[in-house]
Amino acid sequence: MQAHERFYTISDDFRSPYARDRDRIIHSGSFRKLEYKTQVFLNQEGDFFRTRLTHSLEVSQIARSISSQLGLVESLAEAIALAHDLGHTPFGHAGGDALDEKLKQTGFKNGFEHNYQSFRVLSFLEKRYKGFNGLNLSFASLEGVLKHSYPYKKSFYSQEIDKMFKLDMHPSIEAMVVDRADEIAYMSHDIDDGINSGLISFDTLKDSELAQEVLAKVYEEGITEKEDEMFRYRFSSHFINHLVYSLLEYSREKVDNTRVLSACVSSNESIPIGFEPALETKIKKLKKILYQELYQHKEIVRKMYAGKKAVEGLFEALMDEPKMLPKYFLHQLDTRNKHRVIADYIASLSDRSAMSLYNEIFGKI
């Protein structure tokens, strides 16, 4: 057989299972759509602001760095990080809340939950193989996404899921790393985006001891706030480094002990990945400030309200006339509940696709 006639020349996949998971996630349609899904600012607000895609990449980078230093499996942390937000709706949490309300109003008591939706994307909604649904990922990657944030057991999880994934047990340590990397990433980039947008300033963070400690590091470099972009960059860099190094220092011994004791730890046991209590308190204070001053800023609330109304309108319209669904979802109505199929379709949309469809049906919002 000539070389050009060969389809595969290596009998065994040269990738590790988790590297293969990562590649399948990156090449999925759901991953590409994250480019146009809201983090805090709508995608059309400007090229600079983070989207779900850039957020996922930042989480992945932080999770890989932490995993490397703790002797964990970097590719597993990377796969979980890249997939953890695949189930998010358009327009961020506002869109998810709207779908949750609409599903419950139509009798689907379980509503909508984005972590579970991410798991469903990976195990059911993506279709890449003839004989089965999903991306055919490893157990550890699926578990890490399903148990992305504590508490792991949700009231609507089936007994089958509970039995398979042992929801009373912590996930892998890599999954716990991703959870904290997610927290570090979104605090850092939301501050950066918020200040760049003009909705908040560093003065807004004057009551945050954590922010003031990081600002002191920037000032030590002789950089002032007049050097706007560089100042924000240096703040983000010091912020991430401070939290990563603090996490490593506090968690290393606990991770080593957990690794020796058992691969599975009861969810009643303390999580081995985290920060010292004093720093946890500072982080909670900073989150509170961001919630009050940025996430609840009138400009953000207005955009999210418009997004929420778009999701509500699309759900009602498609429930009334499901023939507007694309073929892939329309065919599922023969075997699945209508409201769940419609919710899956809306959740799969990017911000601009959802808004475009809404404007087509109802007129420009």
N, C-alpha and C positions, 0 to 999 in steps of 0.2 A: 504493500500500500504506500502510495506516495504521501509525503508530508502534507501537501495541500489537501489531500482527501481525508485526512483525519479530522474527526470532530472533537475528540478529547485525546490528549496524549499522556495524561497522568491519570492512573486508575483511581487513586484516592485524592480527595480534596486536600490541598496543601494548607488550607486555613484551619484554625482551631474552630470548635463549634461556636464560640461566642463571636469570633471574628466573622464567621459566616452569617450569624444572626445580624451583626452590625451592617454587613453589606446588603442583606435582604431588606433591612429597614431603610437604608439610604436610597435604595432603588425603588422603593414603594411609592405609589401615587400619593398616599396620605402624607408622607414625609415632604414631598415637594410642595404640597398645598400649605404647609406651615409658613412658607415665605409670605403668604398673603393673609395670615391670621393674626389678629391683634394680640399684642402683649399688654401694653397699656395704651399706647397711641395707635390710632388706626393707621394701616399701611399707607394710605394716600396722604397722610399728614406730612410725609417727607421721607427722603432716602436715608436719613441718619438714624431714625428711631428703630429700636429693636422690634422684631416680630417673633412669633413662636419659633421660627426656624433659627434665627440668630441666637435667641435665648437657649434653644436646645444645644446648639454648638458650644456656647459658653459654658453651659452646665457640663457638657461632655469633657471639655478641656480641664475644668476644675476637678471633676470626678476622676479623670485619668491621673492627674498629678497626685491627688491624695492617695489613690489606690496604689500607685507606684511606690510611694514612700512607706506605705503600710504593708507592702509585700502581698497585695491582693491581686486579683485578676483584672488587669486594666481593660481588656476587651469586653469583659462582662459588664463592668461599670459603664463603658462607652455605649454598649448596645442599649442598656436600660435608660441611660441619659438621653440618647437620641430618640427613643420611642416614648418617653414618659408623657409627652404632651400631644400625642397623635389623636387623642379622643376629644381634644378641645373643640368647641364650636366656633363659628365666626363670632367676632365681637367679644372675645374673652369670656370672663365669668358672667357677664351680663347676658350673653347669648345662652350660656349653659343654664342659668337661672330661669330664663324664659322657657327653654325646652322642658326643664324640670316641672315648672308650673303647668304647662300645657299637657304634658303626659299625665300628670296626676288629675287634672280636670277631666280628661277623657277616660278615666278609669284605670289607668296604668299606675298602680299605687307605688311602684318602685321608682318612678320618675327617671331623672337623668343624673348621672354622676360621671365626671370626665375621666377619672382613673379607670373605672370599669369600662368606659367606652374605649379607652386606649387599649385595654386588654382585648376587647371585642374586635377592634380593628385588626390586631395582630393575629388573633386566633380564628376569626370568622369573616369579617367584612372584606378584607383584602382577598382577592382571588387570583392565585398565581399557578395553581396546579389542577390538573384534570380531576383527580380522584378525591380531593378534599379542599376545604376552605382554609384561609389563613396563610401565613408566611412560613409555616413549618419551623418555628423557632424552638430553641431549647427550653427545658422546663425552667431553668434558673432565670432566663431573660423574661419569660412570661410572668413568673412569680414576682420578679423585681418590679415590673410595671404594675401588676395587680395590687401589690402591697407597697406602692410608691410612698404612701403617707399613712401614718398611724391615726386612728385605729384601723386595722386591716379588715376586720370582719364587718361587713355591711348587712343590714337587715334583709336585703333582697338577694343576697348571694345564695345560690342553690346549695343543697347538701352535697351535690357532686363536686362543685367548686371547693367547698369547705373541706371535703374529704381529700381531694387531690392536692390542694395547696396548703392544707393545715393552717388555717387562718388564725389559730391561737398561738402560732409560732412566728417569731421574727423571720424575715427573709434573709437572704445572704447579706454578709457585711457590705458587699459591694452595693447592694440596693440601698442600705442605710447611708452609705457615702453619697450616693446620688441624691437622696433626700436633702442632705445638708448642703451639697453642692448647688442644688436648685435654689435653696434659701440664700446662699452667698451670692449667686449670680443675679437673682432678681433684685435684691437690695442694692447691689452695686450699680447695675445698669438702669434701674428705675430712678435712682438719684441722678445719674448722668443724663438720662433722657429728660427728666423733670426740670433740671437746671437749664439744659440746652433749649428747652421749649419756652423757658421764661415763666413757667407756672410756679416754680419754687426757686429759692436761692440757697446758698450755703448758710445764710443768716437764718433761714427757716429751720435749720438743723442745730441751732445754738443750744437747745435744751437736750440734745443727744450727746451723752458723754463719749460714746463710741465714735461718733462723727468728729467730735472735737479732738479726740486723740489722733485720729487719722489726719485731720487737717494740720495738726502740729507737725506731723512728719513732712507734709508738703511744704510748709513754711520753712522748715529746716533746710530745704533744698534751694531756698532763695527765690522761689516762684510765687508770684502774687496772682490774685484773682483777675487782674487786668489781662494776664496771659490766659485768656478764657479756655481755649481748647486744651492747651497743655496742662493747665491747672486741673481741669476735670479729669484728664487722662491720668495724671499723677495721683489724684485722689482715688480713682477707681483701682489703680494698681496697688497702692498702699492698703486700701480697704480689703481687697481680695487676699493679698499676702498676709495681712494681719490675721484674718479669720482662718485662712488655711493653716498657717503655722500654729495658731492657737489650738485649732482642732487636732492637728497632728500631735502636739505636745500632750494634750489632755487625753487623747484616745489611744495612743500607741500601746500602752501597757494593757489597757482593757481589751483591745483587739487581740493581742497575743494571748491573754488569758482565755478569751472566748474561743479562740481557735483551738486551744489545747483541750478545753472542756467538752465542747460539742460543736458540730456544724449547725445544729438547730437549737435556738434558745427560746424559751417560753416568752410570749409577749408580755407576761407579767414581770419578767426580769428587765432590768435597766438596759437601755440601748447603749452599746459600747462606743458609738460614734457620737461626739457632741463637743460641747464647750464647758468650761468650768462655770459653776453657778453664777458668779458675778458677771461674767461676760454674757451668759444667757439673759440675764436681767437687762443688760444694756441693749442687747439685740431686740428684745421685746419692746423697749422704750422707743427705739428707732423705728420699728415697724408701726407702732402706734402713731408716731409723727407722720410717717409716710401715708398712712391710711387717712388721717385727718386732713393733711395739707395737700397731698397729691392725688390719691385715688378718689377722694371725695371733692376735688376741685370742680367748680361748676363747669369748666370746659370739658373735663373728662366725663363728668356725669351726663352732660348733654349728648356727647357722642355715644356713650354707652346706652343712653335711653333710646336714642334713634336706632341703634343696633338691636336692642331688645325688642322694640316695636316691629322691626323688620322680621326678626325670627318668629315672633308671635303671628304676624300677618301671613308669612309663608306657611306656617303650620296649619293655620285655619284654612287657607286657600287650598292647600294640597289635600287636607282632610275632606274638603268639599268637592274637589275635583282631582282625584289622584292620577288621572290620565295625563296630567302635566309632568309627572315624574319621568325621568329618563328611563330607557328600556331596562337597564341593569336593575333598577329598583322596582320598576313597574312589574316585572316578571315575578318578583318576590312576593307580591300580594296574594298569589295563589297559595302560598304555603305559610305565610307569616302574618302576624297582626298588622293591620294597616298603620296604626299610630306609631308602632315601633319602626316600621320601614321608613315612614316619613321622617321620624326623628333621626334615624341613621343617615338619611340623605341630607337633611339640613345640617347636621353635625359635620358632614364631610365637606361642606362648601367653604370656600375662602370668603373673606370679608367682601371682596369686590364681586364675586359671583353671587353671593347672597343679596347684596344691594342691587346688583344689576337685575336679578330675577324679580326682586320686590318692585323695582321701578317699572319693569315691563308689565307686571300684573296690576299694580295700583297707581302708577304714575310716580314721578320723581319725589323722593322723600325729602 
